[in-house]
Amino acid sequence: MKKLLLAFTSAFVLAMASGASAHKHAEAAITHDSGQVTYLGNTGLLASHGEIQVLFDPFFHNHYGQYQLVPKTFRQAMFNAEAPFDAVKMVLISHAHGDHFDASDVVKYMQMHDDVMLVAPTQAVEQMQSIAGFGVIQNRIKSIDLAYGDAPISHFFDGIEVNAVRIPHAGWPGRADVSNLVYRVTINNQATVMHMGDADPDDVHFKPWQSYWQSKRTDRAYPPYWFMLTPSGQDILTNRINATSATGVHVPVNVPTALKNSGARYFSKTGSSHAITNNQESEKP
């Protein structure tokens, strides 16, 4: 991990300082044949394959006193489309909570980058509608309105396949009103990642969609860390969602002892990264 993190950090700093030379270093890092995922903070991820990048839950401000915020240097680079965020084609939002989503930031980013698509639950899009400039970006927004129990849906964009299903927010049924989307995204028809937002780790939500999970193999799943700490969550990751491997996210700054002792993979340091389509781990805490 130290070597990869050092390489990522070096490319990032050089990109901020100079330009062309740093761009070549960053591009080399993010266009690896196996693809790459970089941890931004909480459930924020940058997934890259070839010349295509997608962002998951990248813009938020609320850490609730315990979660990782996206570093200011990363935020600045994203807004400015600087390496390693210079090939973003899509932003995906899991749900409209303050530790995953900020409506003003998303509208601002979309205004600045007119070649980027946004995929988000309707609840998040509704929060954006009253913000100045929304009208300019609305034709590049795919608003997903799924009720609990609705069948998964698929959408195809240029080089990106997006599948989504509504899986309840953790704490079910107490947060049944929250539209939490689990995304299965394939980039360049080669690298597939699954972002699970704040999904509840009860198999009752996953079992009805067995044929959906089996329809495509996921190279890397990114569940909230509590999946690693419950028998049901572990079973979902191992036997239900058809994923080669899983790396926990939404990990508090003070990593729970149970997670440290679990042997599970997880992201806890911003800037950590690993390849998508092989199992050589580099995100070890």
N, C-alpha and C positions, 0 to 999 in steps of 0.2 A: 504493500500500500504506500509506503513512504516514497518509493521511487516514482510511482504513478502520480501521487499527489504533488511531489516536487515538480514533475514534468508539467503537470497541469498548471500549477501556480506560476512557474517560470514563464510559460507561454502567455498566461493571463497578464502578468505584470509587463512583459515586453510589449504585448498588444496595446496596453494602455499608454505606454511611453512612446512607441515609435510608429509602427504601422505595417509597412509591406513585409519586412523580415519576420515580424511577430506573426503576421497573418499566415505566412507559410508554415510556421511551427504549429500554430493552433489547428490549421486545416489538416495537417498531417495527423494530428492527434485524434481529430473527430471523424476522419473518413476511413478509419481502419475497417478492413473487410468484415470484421465481426460486429461492427457497430459499437457504440459506447453509451453508457448512461453515467451522468455526473449528478451528484447530490447537491442541491442548492440550499436546502433548509426545510424542516418539517416534512411535508410531502412533496416539496418542489423538486422536480427532476428535469434535466435536459437529456433527451434521447436523440442520438444521431446515427445515421447510416448513410454512407455515400455523401451526396450533396444535400441531404434533407435532414432538418432538425425539427423536433417538436418539443414543446414545453408543457409540463404538467404543473398546475397550481403554483405558478412562479411569483404572483404578485399578491402580497398580503402584509399586514402590519401588526396584527395582534398575536402575541406569543403566549398570552394567558399566564405569564410569569414562569413558564417552564419549557417552552419549545424553541427550537432554533429559528431565528429569522434569517432571511436571505441577506447575505452581507451587502453593504452599500456598494462596494466595488462591482459585485455581480449585477445588482440592480441597474447601475449606471451603464454597464456594458450591454445589458439587454436592451435598454431604451435606445442606446446609440448604435445598436447592431454591430458592436465590436466583438472581435474574437474573444472567447469561443462561441459567441451567440450571433454569428454573422450569416447564418443560413437557415434561420427559423422560418418554417412554412405554416406552422399551426400552433395554437395555444389551446389546451384543454383544461377545463375547470371541473373538479369533481363535485363540489357543492358550495353553496353560498354562505360559508361560515368565515369569520374574520381571521382565522389562522390558515385559510386556504385561498381567500379571494378578497380583493378590494376593487369595487366597481369603478372608481375613478381612475385607478392605475391601469386597469384593463382598457378602458375607453381611450385613455391617453396613449397607451402603447399601440393600440389598433389604429389610431389616427396617424401616428408617426410611421407606420409600416403598412402601406396599402397593398402589399402582396401576401399578407398573413391572414389565415382563416382562424376563426374562433369557434370552438365547440364547447357548449356549456348547458347545464340544466336551465330550463325556463325560469326557475326561481332566481338564478344569477342574472340572466338577461333582463328580467323585470327591474332589478336594482339599477341597471345601467341606463334604462330608458329615459330617466329624468336628467341625465348628465349631458351638458352641452357637447355637441359633436356626435352624439349617438346616431343621428340620422345619416351621417356620412359613412358610418361603418356597418350599418345594419345589414347590407347586402352581402357581407362577408361573415355573417354569424349563422351558425347552425344551432338553433335552439332545440333542445331535446326535452320533450314533455312526456315522461313515462310515469305511469302509476305503478304502485307496488303490485306485482303479479303480471304486468305486461310483458310480452315476449321481448327478448333482446332485439335490437335493431342494428342495421349495418349501413354505412355510408362510405362511398368511395370518392377520394379526391385525387389529385395528381400525385401519384407515388405513395399515397397514404390510405390505408384501409382502417376505418374506425368502426369498431363494434362497441355497443354500450348496453348495459342492463342496470336497472335500478335495484340496488341491494341496500337494505335499510342501514341508516347510521347506527353506530354502536350505541347501546343503551335501549335497543328495541324492547318493548314498543313505545318507550317514553319519547322517542324522537321520530315517530312515524311520519310526521309532516315534512321532514327534511328529505329532499330529493338528492340522495347520494348515488352517483353513477360510478360503476366499475367499467373502466375502458380497457378493451383489448385492441392494441394498435399495431399494425404491421407496416413497416417502412420498407419501400422498395421491393415489396413482395418477398422479403428475406428475413428481416429481424422483427420479432414480435415481443412486445412488452405488455404487461397488464398493470394498470394503476388502479388501486382499489379504494382510494379516498379514505373515508372513515368507516368502512364496512363493518357490520356486526358479525362476529365469528360464530354464528349458529348455522348449521348446515341446512336447517329448514328453509333458508332463503336461497341456497345454492342448488339443492337437490332437484328442484323442478326443471332446471335447465341443463340436465346432464348431457343431452345431445348437443347443446350449444357449446359446452366446455370441450366436448370431445371432437368438435368439428374442426378445430385448429389447435395445434400445439403452441403453447406460449413458451418462449425462451427464458424470460425473466418476469416474475411477478413481484410487485411491490405492495405488500399488505401493510396496514398499520401494525406496529410491533406486537400488539396484544394477541394477534393470531399465533405468535410463537409461544405464548404462555398458557394456552388452554388446549386441552385434548381435542375439542371440536375444531378450533382454528387450525391446529396442526394437521388434522385429518383432511380438512378442506384443501390446504396447501399441497399435501402429499397425494391425496387420492381423488380429489374432486375436480379441480380446475385445470388439470392437464398441463401443468407447468414443469419445465425442466428443473428450475430452481427458484427460490424466493429470497428476497432481501427485505428486511423490515425497515419501515420508515415511521415518521411521526414519533420519533424517539425523543424523550425529554433531554434537556441539556445534561441533567444529572441522570445518567443511564441507570435504570432500575437494576438492582443486584440480580434479581431473578433472570433478567434478560442477559446480563453478563455471564451468568452461570449456565445458560441454556444451551450454549453451543450453536445457537442460530446465527445466521448472517444478518447483519443490519448496518444501515448507514447512520452515523452519528456525528461525523465531521464534515462540514461543508467543503466542497471541492473534491471529496473522495469520488473515485470513479472505477468502473470495471467494464469489460467487454459484455456485449449482450449475448452472443451466440456461442460462448464456450464457458466452461466451468472453472477457469482459473481465477480464483478470488483475489481481489485487491482492496476490498472495503473493510477488512478486519479492523475492529476498533483498537 
